[in-house]
Amino acid sequence: MGPELPTVRVSLWRADAVVLFDWLMSVDLDAVPISHPAEKQALADLLSRLEQDTDVIGATQGEIDAAREEVARDMGW
């Protein structure tokens, strides 16, 4: 992504970022149902941003498990 492209800032709860990162690292993006190739690319880009711009890459299994519990708490669905 070049500096000339428009960007947005998104604030995520760290637990959400940990869960998303762990899922993106483990999922086969070729198996994720998509309706357009750009969706797959956007998920790959999100993974790259989480790797480069956060500290979630160093999350331990205990932190991942705790993050899953926090995110799943009171989901109601």
Secondary structure by P-SEA (a helix, b strand, c coil): ccccbbbbbbbccaaaaaaaaaaaacccccccccccaaaaaaaaaaaaaaacccccccccaaaaaaaaaaaaccccc
